[in-house]
Amino acid sequence: MDKATAGSAGLKIGSSAPEGHFVHYNLYFRHYRALQALQYRKPPLQHEFPNSFLFDEGAIRVRMTWQTPEKVRACFVKRNFGCKGGKIGLFSRKFSLNSSLFCLEFAKKQPRFPAFSRRNLLTKQALKRLLPVSALILCVFQIMTNSVRAGTTLKEVEVYWPGTLQREPMPATGFDAHNVRAAGIEDTRDFIELTPNVTLDDEGTLDSTFLTIRGITRGDDADSPTATDIPIAIIIDGVPQNHHRLFRRKLFDVSRIEISKGVQGVRGRNAMGGAIHITTKDPTHEPEGYLEAGIFQNKGRTVRGAMGGPIIDNVLLYRLAGTYEEGDGRIDNGFLGRKVDFRDDENLRAKLRFLPTDVLSLDFVYNTYRSEKGAFYDSVFTDSESRNSDTFLEPTSNVPGHSRRRGNDFTLKMAADFEIGMLTLRRTRTDMDETSFGDGDFLPDASITYEGTTHDLDYTNAQNTEVKTIAHELGWSSNEENRFHWTAGWFREKTRRKATDSQAKGEELVSDSDSKSEDRHQALFAEIDYDVTERLKSSGSLRHDRYDRKQLPSGDRAYSSARKARLALSYQLTDNNLLYASYGVSSQQPGRTVQKTYEVGSKNSFFGQRLTLNGSGYLSRAFGSTDVMTKGFEWNTTVRLLDGWELFGGMGLTSNTTADTLRTYNLGASYRFSIGSTKGDFRLDVVPREKTYWNKEDGEYQEPITLCNAKLTLTRGNFQLAFWGKNLLDEAYYDSFNDDRSWGTGTGLLGQPRTIGMDARYDF
């Protein structure tokens, strides 16, 4: 290709990459509008995204078509791969992109561009702030033509978006919007099952769950004054969900999900074992939306939808999203003769984004939800012959249980992008009210007694929990494109809890406990990243939390503090191979237990992104009220052997001083194909569960099971039709099992049997 002068920038066009080779770029944008334009605009920038633009764990092939010229210039720095003595060549072209500058730069060099000032480019750190998933979006472009000429003809480029989590010095699992839909992730439990070394047990009410990560879990009754936090920070759209009852919810209109493991210094007060980030879709600059309806077994119905776009072009944007689901349930109560696991969900989210200037943005987010489901439908074992967690019995309680939850939250966020950094201020208000009622003994008749006890039980149980939270967060992040980056902030939260637990025998109230508390929580946090060399990077984070809990109405107060710190080193062996090591120390609120964790790991991509292999090993010691040594290993891989085929899997091992080893696995495959103008996407997920031990004293356990989920999606134009199934092998199992000797028997909560469904969706 001949060299020529490229416009006023005075840059020379270098030789193009040889056919079949790739060109490597980094991506920067002037401001968020340009990013949204690239993600959503159709002409003049036309695109087709098999996966989300924002994130994918592996390389995603995307074909983008854009049109030249006019208004905006893009600067490129390219490098030829596979050629000895390949030169760095510069060329520039003009692109029309919503009058917003964007620039592509080569990863290893930061050349000066005469046509642009640095203040007009959104730096790496700024992009990381705007999209917390992304510290850097790496692209691999294959040049499809032998030369670039001025004109208005369409140019095609093959684009690869490698997963940004491959550059993070910590073990992490991620799902982008495409994978969320392909895997049928509609609930927080769905992605937990696909994450090594993380488990979630259902405790029978709407939002009562038992989350464990790397052997760390919540202690005590979570609504009692002595309760500890769940061991993982859960953040939805940047808002911490510090109460465990706020975690279990329906997921809809999701952009991406990240699960990071290990101590997370600045990501939340309870980030002892890791952090979960759930990000929903933001308002767009172009009108768009979808409507989806579905059916599933036992009169199940779902309706989902979203719509958004500009109210005032480039100034005021909106997005509305909602979901409705109801179903009669799948689990029979043999005594009542009815299904007991019914569910009825309504959720609505509204987002409004105001962009008064190029440096200032205001975001308003409102969520409201109402849920109702069956509860307290445990199966009960009344004699020693049936007392076994591999004996599956129908529930027989004589009181139909139910659980209701209502709530809403409102978030106001302001972000100002100054030359010296990004300032963010967020205020959130959360209100949640949950009531559960059901059979307290799970028995059909007062004349029935548990073997080994003289109790004559005919109990009903009622629980009510109210949580009201107001939180403020102030953050400041650097956006200078240099070797030193930092983030600092202050967090304040006030939470009022009210919990009531009542029991009745027949019509007589035998116990009624009422607890109230008011918690005040403040935190200071900071994180520093320093690029020692181009390949060696270091980072450190520190967070100090202060708690003040007041018990009402007595006025008794308890003070505690907790600290989290993390140091990490990473070394980029090649562009596709990363080594890292980290040390973290943390304490779980209210600070009774301190844990120190050492971890080493590696992230690797081979054979042109066809093989991804990540692994890490860790050693933790928790001491304080106890002294436990935990060690473990995590591994996950993705293999792309043939076009359209992808195999993936993960494994996690956790062992402690009791010599018990917990293993978690997940395996899967996906296949993308085309039949004429119809595109297909098939995904299969297999989740083997090893023996589950319920009691450490007598070794009671559940035999291994294998859960299989699958989904087939057919797309033609704007219309989609999906067929899905969960627990396709129809495995019988217990979600949780209470081997309680004090009652003389055990109780178990049955898991969901095989469920088949179909969804239809139209995008507009």
N, C-alpha and C positions, 0 to 999 in steps of 0.2 A: 504494500500500500504506500502510495506517495505521501511524503510529508507536506504539510501545509500549515499556514498560519491560521490559528483558531480565534478569530474575533479580536476584540480589544484586549483580551487577557494576554495576548502575545505568546500563547503556549503552543508547543509543537505537537503535532499528531504523530505518535510513534507507530511502529508496525503493529498490526493486529496479532492476536494470539493464533498460533497454528491451529488448524481445524482439529477438533477433538480434545483440545486442551482447555483449561479453565483460567479465569481471571478472578482475583480475590479482592474484595472491597470491604471497607467499613462504611457504616451509614450514619450520617448526622443530619439533623433537620434544624431549620431556623426556629420554628416554634411548633406547638402542638397542632395547630391547624394544618400545617403541611403534612404532618404525620397522618392525621385523619384523612387528608385528601388522598395520600398515597394508598391508604388502607381501603377507602370506600368509593372514591370517584370512579366513574366508568369512562365516558369520554371526558377530556382528552386522554386520560390515563386508563386504559382498559386492562383488566386483569381477571384471573381466575385462580382462586385459592383453594386447592384441595385441603389445606390446613390453614389455621389462622396465621395471619401475617405476624402477629406479635410474638408467638412462641411456638416452638415444637421441640420435643426432646431429641429428635433425630433430624437428619437432613430431609427437607421437603422439596420436592420439585414443583416449581411454580412457573407457568409461562405468562410473561407480562408483555403487553404490546402498548407502545406509546407512540405519540405522533409529534413531529417537529414541523416548524419551530414553535413559539414566538417568545413569550414574555420572560421566561425564567431560564437561567443557565444552570447546568449541572457541571461540576468539575469532577474529573475522574483521575485517579492514578492507577495504573495497571501494572501487573507483572505477569510475564509469561511463565507457565509452569512446564516442567519437563524439558527445558531447553538449556543447554550449557551456555553460560555467558549471556543469558537473557537480560535485556536492558529494561530499565524503568522508563516507560513512555507516558507522556501526558497528552491528553486531548480534551477538548471541551466542546459541548454541544448546547443548543438551546432547547428548552422544554417548556411546555405550557402546563403549569401546575398551580392553579388557584392563586397566582401572583405571590407565591411563598417560596423563598429560596430554600433549596436543599443541596447538599453536597455529599459526594462519595469520596472517601479518602482511603488510601492503602493502609493496612493495619500497622506496618512496621515503621512507617515514616509519617511525619507531620509537615508536609511541604507548605510553603506560603503560597497563597493564591492572590495575585495582585488585584483581581476583580472583586474580591470580597474582603470585608473586615471581619476579624474574629468575633466581634459582637453580634454579627448577623447569623452566626452558626450556633445551633444548639449543641453544646459539648457532650462528651460521653457521660459526664456526671449528671448533667441536666436531663438527658434521656433516661438515665437510671432513675431519677426522681419521678419523672412523668410516668414511666412504665416500670414499676418496681421489679418486675420480672427481669428486665433487661439492663444490664450494665453496658452491654455492647451488642449490637445486632450485626452478626458476621454474615456476609453474603459471598457466594461463589457464582460468578457469572460465566456462562459459556457463550462466546461470540458466535452467532449464527450466520453472520455475513462476513465477507472478506474485507469489507471496507465500510467506512461511515461517510456518508455524503450529505451535504445540506439539502433540504427539501422538505416535502410534506408527505413522503411515503412512510408507510408503517415499517418499523424495525422490530424483529423478534429477538428476544434474549431469554435463554434458559437461566432460571434463578434458583439457587439453593439457599435456604435459610437454616443454617445449623443451629442446634439448640443452644441458647445462651447459658443454660445451666451447666453445660460442659466446661465453662470457664470459671465456675464458682468453686472455691476451695472448701466444699462441704458436700456430704451425700444429700441428694435431693431427687425427688420424683415430681414430674410435672405432667399436666394434661392441658392441651389447648382446646379451643372451642370445638374443633372437628373431633378430637378424641373423646371429649365429654359426650358428644352426641353419638359417636360410633359405639362407645362402650355402654351406652344407656345409663350414664351417671345422672340420677335424678334426686339423690339423697346423699348426705355426707357419708353414710355408711358404704355407699357404692364404691367410692374411690379409696376408702380405708382398706377394703379387701384387696385392692390391687397394689398396696404399698407394703414392702417387706418390713418386718419388725414393728408393725403397728396393728393393734387389734381393738375391736369395739364390741362390747357385750351389751345387749339390750336388757334392761331391768324391768320391762313390762309396762311402764307408763309412757306418756307421749314423748318426753324429753329426757328421761332418766337413763343415762348410759354410763358405761364403765370403760373409759379409754386408757389404753396402756401403750406406751412407746418405749422400746428398748428396756422393758422390764420395769419402768417407772409408771406409777399410777396414782390415782387420787386416794387419800386416806380419809377415814371417818365419814360420817354423813355430810354430804356437801352443803346441806342447809343448816347444819349445827354451828354453834359459835366456835367450835374447835376445828372446823373443817379446813382441809388444805385445798389449794387450787388444783385443777387438772394440770398435768405436767407439760402442757404444750400450749403455745400461744396460738389462738385462733383469731384471724383477722379477716373480716369481710369488707371489701371496698375501703381498706385502710382503717377500719374501726375495730378495736379489740373486743372480743366477746369473752369477757373474763368469767362469766358464770357458766357452769357446765350446761345448764338448761337452755342456754342460748345457742348451743352448738348444733344440736340435731334439728335440721330443718330441710325443707324442700329446696332444691337448686334449679334455677331456670334462668335462661338468657345469660349464661356464663361465658366469660371470655377466656379465663384460664384458672387453673388450680395448681398451686405449688405446695409440696410438703418437704421442708428442710429439716434435717435431723442434727442433733447435737445442740450444745448451748448456743442460743441466739441472743447476743448481748443487748441489742437495741430493739428487738422485735416484740417485746411484751413482758409483762411482769412474771408470767408463768412459763417462760420459754426455757424450762430446764431440760426438756428432752427434744425440743424442736419448735417449729412454727408451721402453721397452715395458713396460706394466703389464698383466699377466694376472691376473684375479681369478676364483676359482672360487666356487661357491655355498656359503653359510654354513648352519649349522644353523638350523632354524626352530622357532617356538613351536607350530606345528600339525603333526600327522603328514602327510607327503606323500612322494611318490616316483614313479618311473617305471621301466619295463622296456622295452628296445628291442632288436630283433634285425634283422639285415640280411644280404643276400647281394649279391655282385657277381661280375663275370666271372672265369673261371679259378678256380673253387672258392673264391672269397673269402667269408668269413663274419665277421660282427661281432656282438658282444653288448655292450650298454651298460646301465647301470642306476644308480639312486641311491635312497636312502631316508633319511628323517630325521624328527626331531620331538623332543618332550620326553621325557626319562627321568624327571625330576622337574619338574613344571610351573613355568615361570618361573625355574628354578634350574639345571637341568642339561639341556643339549640336545646332540644328536648328528647327524651326517650321514655316511653311507657312500656312496661312489661308485666305480665301476670300469668298465673296458672291456677287451674281448678282441677281437683281430682276427688273422686269418690268411688268407693267400692264396698261390697257387702262383706268381704273377707274370705279366707280360705280354710280357717281352722274351726272345726265343729266342737261345740260343747254337748257331750252326750246326755247330760241331765236336762239342760234347757232346750235342747233340740234346735239350736240356732248357731249361726256364725258369731264368733266373739272378737275377731280381729278386724272389724270394719274400720274404714278411714274416710275422713272428709276434710279436705284441705282447700283453703283459699289464700292466695298471696298476690299482692300488688306492689309494684315498685315504680316510682316516678323520679326521673332525673332531669335537672335543668342546669344548663351551663351558660354562664354569661361571660362574654369576652369583650369588655369595654375597650381594652387596649391590647397591644401585642405582648405586653409584659404582665398583665393582670388577668386573672380568671377567678370566677366565683362559681362554686358547685353546690347545688341543693339536692339532697337525696332524701326521699321519704319512702319508708317501707311499712306496710301494714299486713297482718296475717291473722288467720283464724284456723285452728285445727281441732279436730275431734277424732278420737280413735278408741278402739277397745283396749281395756287394761285389766290387770290382775286376773289373767286367765291361765295361771300356772297349773300344770298337771301335778297331782299329789300322789305319793306312794304310801299307802296305809299299812303295808305289811312288809316283812323282810324279804319275802319271795319276789315281790315286784320292785323292791328298792334297788334299782340299778339304772344308771344314766344311759344305758343302751336298751332299756325297756321304754317304749314310746306309748304313752297313754294319752287319751283325750282329756282335756280339762272337764271337770264335773262340778264346778262351783255352782251354788244355787243363787248367787247374786251376780247379775250381769254388770261387769265393770266398764267404766268409761273414763276417759281423760280428755279434758278440754284446755285449750290454750288460746289466749288472745294477746296481741301485742302490737306495738308499733315503735319505730325509731325514726329520728330525724337528724340529719347531719348537714352542717354548713361548713364548707371548706373554702378558704381563700388562699390563693397562691400568687406570689409576686416574683417575677424573674428579673432580678437586678444583675448588673455586671459582676458584682462580687459574690453572688450566690442566690439561691432560691429560698424565699421565706414562705412557710406554710403555717396556717392557723386553722384548726379544726375544732368544732363544737358538736357534741353528740348527746342526744337525749334518748334513752331507751326505757320503755315500759312493757312489762310482761306479767301476765297473771295466768297461773295454771292451777287447775283443780282436778283431782283424781279421786275416784270412788270405786270400791269393789269389795269382793269377798276377802276377809282377813285371814281365813283358815283354808280357803280353796275347797271346802267340803260341801257336799250336797245336803247333808242332814246332820242335825246336832247329835243324833244317836250314834254316829260313827266316831270312833276314837282312834287316835294314832296308836300303833303297836308300841308298847314300852312306856306308855304314859297313861295317867288316869284323867287327863284333861277331857272335859266335855265341851267341845268348842263349837260355837256358832257366832263367829265374829264377822263384822263388817269394818272396813277401814276407809277413812277419808283423809285426804291431804290437800292442802292449799298452799301455794307459794306465790308471793308477789315480789317482784324485783323492779326497782326504779333506779336508774343510773343517769348521772350527768357527768360528762367527761370533756376536758379541754386538752389540746395538745398544740404546742408551739415547736416548730422545727426549722432549722437553718442548715442548708447544705451548700457546699462550695460548687461552683461550676467552672472553675478555671481549668483549662486543658493543660495540666502539668503533672508532675510526678506525685504530687501531694493532694489528697482529697479528704474531705472531712464532712461529718454530719453530727449535729448536736441538737438537743431538744429537752423540753420539759413537758411532763404529763401530770395531770391532776384529775382525780375521779372521786365522786361521791356516790355511794350505793346504799340504798335502804332496802332491807330484806324483811319480809314477814312470812313466817312458816307456821302452819297449824297442822297438827296430826291428831286425829280423833279415832277412837275405837269404840264399838258398841257390841254388846252381847245380846242378841235378840233385839229388843227395843230399849235396853238399858245402856246408857252411856257409861263406860267403865274407865275411860281415860281420855283426857283432852289436854294436850300440851300446846302452848303458844309461845313462840320465840320471835323476838324482834331484834334487829341490829342495825347499826348505822356505821358504815365503813368509810374512812377517808384514806385515800391512797395518793401519794405523790412520788414522782420519779424524775431523776436527771439521768440523761444518757448521752453517750458520745461514741463515735466510731471514726477511726482514722485509717486510710489506705495510703500506702507509700510504695511507689514503683522503684525498687532498689536498682534494677536494670530493666531492660526491655522484657526479659523473661522471668526474673525473680521479683516477686511482689510480696509485701507484708501487710498485715492488717491487725488492728486491735480495737476492741470495743469494751465499754464499761457502762454498767447501769446500776444505779443505787435506788432502791425502793424503800419507802417509809410507809408503815401502816398504822392506822389508829382505829381500833374497833370498839364501839360503845354498845353495850347490851342494854336494851330498853325493856321495861321502864326503870330497871334498877340503877342504871347509870354507870355500872361497872365498866371499866375501860381496860384495854389491853393494847400495848404498843409492841411493835416488832419491826425489824428491817431485814432486807434481803439484798444481796449483791450478786451480780453476774458479771463475769469478765471472760473475754476470749481473745487469744492470740493465735494467729495463723500465718503460715508461710506457704507459698505456692511457687512452683517452678514449671515453666512451660518448656518441656523438652523439645517439642516441635509444635507446629500449628495445631496438631491433633492429639497431643499427648500432654497431660498435666499430672504433676505430682503435688501432694499437699500434706501438711501436718498441722495439727492444732492442739491447743490446750484450753480447757474451759473450766471455770468454777462457778457454781450457782447454788442457790438455796430456794426451796419451795416455800411459798407463803403458807403459814406465818413464820417461816424461818427456822423450823426445828431441825431440818435436815439439810446438810451441805453435801454437795456432790462435786467431785473433781473427775474430769474426763480427759483422756489422752486419745488422739485419733490420728491415723495415717490413712491415706487413700490415693487412688489414681483414677483418672478419667481418660479414656482413649477412644479414638476413632481410626479405623483402618480401611484400606482398599476403597478410597474415595467415598467415605461415609457409609459403606455397605455393612460394616461391622462396628458396633459401638459396645464397649466393654468397660464398665465402671465397677470398682470395688473399694471397700474400706474396712478397717478393723479398729475396734475401740476397746478401751479399758476404763472402767468407771469404779469409783469407790464412794459410797454414800455413808456418811457417819453423822452422829448426833444422837437422836433417839435410838438409832440402831447402827450397825456397822456391817455393810454388805459390799462385797466385791462382785462386779458384773463385767463380763467381757462378751464381745460379740463380733459378728462379721456380717457384712451386707454386700450383695452382688446383684447387678442387673445388666442385661445385655439386649441388644436389638440387632437382628440379622436381616439383611435385604439381599437375598440370593438371586431372585428373578424379578423382572419388572412386574410391579403390582403386588408382589408377595412380601410380607413382613412378618418375621417371627420375633417374639420378645418374651422375656421372663425375668424373674427376680427371686432372690432367696435371702432370708434373714435368720441369723442364729443368735440367740441370747442365752447365756448360761450364768449362774451365780454360785455362791458358796455352798448351796445345797446340792450341787452337782446335777440339778435338773437343767435341761437344755430345751428352750422353746424355739421351734423352727416354724417359719412362715414361708410360703411359696406362692408364686403366681406365674402362670404360663399363658401364652396367648398367640394368636395368629390373626392377620388381617389380609384381605385380598381385594384389590381394586381392579375393576374390569369395565369394558365397554361392549355393548351390543348395539350396533348402529348408533342412534342418537341417545340411547339410554346408558347411563353410567351406574355401575354397581359398586357397593362397598360392603364387604362382609367382615365381621369381627367375631372371634371366639375367645372367651376368657375362661381359664380353668384355674380354680383356687382350691388346691388340696389342703386339708386341715389334718394335722397329725393328732395323736392322742391328746385330748383335753383333760387335764387333771383338775377335779373340782375340790378335792380335799387332800391336804398334805399328810393327814394322820393315817387314814386307812387306804389311801391310794385310789379312791374312786375316780374313774375317768370315763370319757366317751371315746369310742373307737374312731379311727380315722374316717373321714368322709371326703368327698370331692364334689365341689360345687361348680357347675358349668353354666355359663351365660353366653348367649349369642344374639347377634342382631344383623339383619340384612336390610340394606337401604338401597332403593332404586331411585335414581334421579333422572328426570327428563325435563329440560328447560327449568322452569321455576317450580315444578311440582316434584314432591318426594313421597314415596310410599315405603314404610319400614315395617318389618316383621321381626319380633323379638321374643325371647324366652329366657326366663331365669330359673335356676335350679332344674335344668333340663333332665337330669338323671333322677329327679324326684327323691333326693336323699332325705331321710328322716333324721333330724338332729335337734338338739336343744341349743337355743341361743344363750341361755344361762341356766345354771343348776345350783340349787342351794341344798347342800348336804348338811342339814342342821340337826345335830343330835339332841339339842335341847327340846325339840318338838317330837323327837323320836322317829323322824322320817326325813325324806327329802322332797323338794319340789323342783320342777323344771319348766322353763318357758319354751314351748315348741317354736322352731324356726319355720319360715315360710316354705310350703311345698312348691311344686312346679307351677309356674305361672306363664301363660302365653298371651301375647297381645299384638296389636297392630296400630300404627300411627300414620296419618296422612298430613302433609305439610305443604303450604304454598307460600313462596317468597315473593314479595312485591317491592 
